[in-house]
Amino acid sequence: MNKFRTPVGGRIDRGTPLTFTFNGKTYHGYQGDTLASALLANGEHLVGRSFKYHRPRGVMTAGSEEPNALVGLTRGGAREEPNNRATVAELYEGMCATSQNHWPSLSFDIGAINDRLGMLFTAGFYYKTFMWPKTFWNKVYEPIIRSAAGLGKSPTQPDPDHYASRYEHCDVLIVGAGATGISAALSAGRSGAHVILVDEQAEAGGSLLSEASATIDGKTATAWLESAIASLKAMPNVTLLTRTTAIGYYHYNMLGLCQRVTDHLTAPPADAPRERLWRVRAKQVVLAQGAIEKPLVFPDNDRPGIMLAGAARTYLNRYGVIVGRRVVVATSHDSAWGAAFDLANSGGRIAMIVDLRKSVSPELVANAQALGIETLLGWTVSGTAGRKRISKVRVNPLTSGGGVGAGRSVNCDALLTSGGWTPSVHLFSHTKGELTWNETLECFLPGKSLEALQCPGAGAGDFGLVNALNAGRSAGEAAAKTVGRQVADAIDRYVVDGEITFSGVSQRDLPGEGNPDTTKAFVDQQNDVTAKDIRLAVREGFRSIEHIKRYTTNGMATDQGKTSNINGLAIAAEALGKTPPSVGLTTFRPPYTPTTFGAFAGYRRGDHFEVTRKTPMDSAAVEAGAIFEPVGLWRRALYFPRSGETMHEAVARECRTVREKVGIFDASTLGKIEVVGPDAAEFLNRIYINSWTKLAPGRCRYGLLLGEDGYIRDDGVIGRIAQDRFHVTTTTGGAARVFGMMEDYRQTEWPDLDVWLTSTTEQWAVMALNGPNARKVIEPLVDGIDLSPNAFPHMSVAEGRICGVPLRLFRVSFSGELGFEVNVPSRYGLAIWRALMESGKGLGISPYGTEAMHILRAEKGYIIVGQDTDGTVTPQDAGYGRMVATSKPDFVGKRGLVRPDLVANGRRQVVGLLTTDPHAVLEEGAQLVANPARKIPMKMIGHVTSSYHSTTLGRSIALALLENGNELIGKKVYVPMPGRTEVAEVTSTEFYDPEGKRLEM
Amino acid sequence: MTRKASGWRCDMNIAENNPLSSLPTLLLSGVFELMPVATEARFNLRARHSSVAEISRTIGINLPARMGDVVATQGKRAICVGPDEWLLSCEFENSSDLMTAVGELSRSTALSLVEITDRDCGLRVVGPKAAYALKAACPYDVEAMPQNTATRTLFDQADVLVVREGENSYRLQMLRSWSTHVGTLMAIIGREIAADL
């Protein structure tokens, strides 16, 4: 069915053909293909255009390190996602893929003009080109750059998929299910340890999935892998997770794993999450991530058809795909020879193997000759030709002076390169582990780590299959022993036959025939960074690899430099005349591969984005048509519009109801703390500024709480229920903070006091009844409390029953009207609310929301901590100076209050403001000035903290913090606002019923 | 449920309202069952270590000394949740006796007993995948908990008390206003587990 498919072999399921589209054209592949392998099987190498120069690009790798083959995938509707790597996107029936970074089409792309204008796009071109004129940046340059640059298009609709999370604890977590990881899992698993083995690929096996020649313990790699996986699956203590990428390694062996659950399915089930983020805490970690092949850097090394030799081997042995009919191999590492041999043995024609080394193992040369492959040792590649696919490669002998001799051109349709292998140290680096430079291998290897981890196998430079298997086994055993498991002694070492040698020599950018200043030898194909860009950065004075990275963009974006960092470093180090370790490596940061926002969000979307705390009476508010506002995590009714009412009209009506009849308000969110014990009063004496000793049971008092600095932190009414029991209320937002602060002082400062705290915020449903008719509403329902004004005056508290359920009744008011706060156990809140509404029917009762509550209290000049205070307001500033019980030996903030700057003149004090124009409502936050005629910037002497239109007073009112405000009462201040300046008179804060007569009804 | 109490003067039906009662009971065979815990009388007890023996005698249950330990006898249960803190629960019928007895004791012994029956809601998660389900949003290793122990931890963003009541039986206790979040999330997790992917 596919032109470039081997007749047999590979791990694809030839019984399950699949249809997919790429850029609208229909293709065929098989179950088990990736998008990349299926495209290659159809002979399609051109898969995208590069980021900067829009050069045609092909598939370079067979894994998550892929820099080029980025595609958009869509399942229709909102299910579209850019920047998928075709090399890891598993094919499913009906997959719809499109290439990126081109217009109008992949094969004809206008942006390719950038390739000709390459001189304009050198390293740091953003910083150089767009500096002048400065005003052009925001309006011209940035929008154009943003629309032209960027990888792929962001989806425009909300993600319809859902995502999951999972926490796990285990003895041994093994990252990478290649030869090393499987071997480690087998030995750790046999010990009985709880093992988790993860691999980012669809199938466990790593390089074993691409291994055609070697045998393990007498079995083919495939047969050995099959039995090893079967053994692991038979162990109940081993969990094997495929399609799961270890994206980050955090403190104390906590690893983040992203499991792709349904992306490979044609029709994902509705209840299954698309991805699941695991957070695993492991006692021991084995990092068996293996190594990533390095490309060679030479002019025009980026044409479609040029790929890593190991990738070609994977496409052949794992997917049954022949990447070319006439293939040239260019390498300085033995492993590429193996790829050539496998291809030659499977019907591909290898035209030539070019090895930069003067000599290689004679066995390799003999093998090549036996297969009829021409070998050129001590030769290099100096260039390529071909527009949308490589057609020719230029090869030259290396001269002793480091240059090249006369070359020849060789026709080809694929060029496989290998510059050796880079151990994958990404996760190890996340642990802040020390990387050590290995002179012989010319790579960074894991050194000392702070975490309980091991790095066996190729990831530690211990290359080769037999080494991987035996190192994995030792690591698995060591990990098992560390977690206290028994390991059987004297297991035979693994025996591997037919493995190709694994030696090589690292390269810089290769010498070429042409002018190195006009050729493009790509180091980072994703960001179009060339060798000369890196040299230019060094010439322009950059010395640190971190700066070179940012200046050139080498190693950025989706692949995070997995194929480019080491080549870039080698070139930079050479240009600087330093060794690579002294130039350093850029820091690896999580995530290892691109991870969706959905995976991080997990269940936290829609209704579960945040907890929405609802009061016991929430459903009654909904029935009454409430408009809600969030207050912390709580949702509170802001106002209750009746049909046709605007917010302003509804709030005005609610205010009138309270002033004239009776309103009911859900105050359940107020923080409540029960302070109990023989020393309860003494404890409150030390916490609050006022005195509690003489407060009789059955009475309430308003309390102010400061920080040690003397500034107001919280306030609330506190009722004394019994000699040793107080019912403390706090602000809604301050509840948890105040509880924590009190508990802190109790435990650390005054452990001698016999007093304890219990949070009772949610024990009680609280309904505030405010208005002249409030008593009449509750009277028929309350039992056991004499509600008459003399028996139960303002600032009283009593326990009784309402409608037969337990009641704590407070006579308090935050509106200035006769007020009661009905506290009942939360499970009765809704029923009691309904009972009160029923009882108040003939009395004009109506619910009111937080907006009306705010206006009513502002009319009375009651402050709200956090609105009229900003963390720098003292009790004196707020007009509560007389509350401070200075005779108390101590309380929190007592010393702070006498700090020189807190008693100095010129402090901002809470005052009232009445605008000359009674209809003008000041903006909250507006600044106050004494004289608006002054030159800007003029001195600001305060700001508006609360401002409303008051229906009760028929005009606007405001509270403000004003320098020496108390002395300025009767004077004018000016309030500049957008487009106008208002004039206001400084007044007392008590706008309404300053004598407080209405409280005493 | 309607509980009549003395002084009943209202002819209205004063019904109890529990946010979890509107949560559909989730029965996922082979996964777990999710059920609200019936309301019981709950108290927060705090006292010094030196008073523990005396209080234990008074309330008829040996207050556990180690954090996380759970002791249950004769319809009463005590969970040690702090060095000086226990969560007590009992059937409603016994709650006034308990309060009276502790109230008497508090005249001579410093302690704090506060009713929190309505502060919290409970959810029971029972079934072969109960622990697996909790691990979807709970960072604590609930599988490693011995039976009859409890711990304070997080479930998603909610503070919860997890009690392991049996091999495959857990109870979550959390603030009333957090319980809908926890319950509906458990339902999502249950359906996810039932999808078996």
Interface residues (C-beta under 8 A of the other chain):
Chain A: H162 A164 S165 R166 Y167 E168 H169 V261 T262 P269 A270 D271 A272 P273 R279 R281 Y603 R604 D607 H608 E610 V611 T612 R613 K614 T615 P616 W634 E674 V676 G677 P678 D679 D724 D754 V755 W756 L757 T758 S759 T760 T761 E762 Q763 W764 A765 P780 L781 D783 G784 G800 R801 C803 G804 V805 P806 P825 S826 R827 Y828 G829 L830 A831 I832 R834 A835 E838
Chain B: K4 A5 S6 G7 W8 R9 C10 M12 N13 I14 A15 E16 N17 N18 P19 T39 N44 R46 A47 R48 D84 S106 A110 L111 S112 L113 V114 E115 I116 T117 D118 R119 D120 K135 A136 A137 C138 P139 Y140 D141 E143 A144 D156 Q157 A158 L175 R176 S177 W178 T180 H181 T184 L185 I188 I189 R191 E192 A194 A195 L197
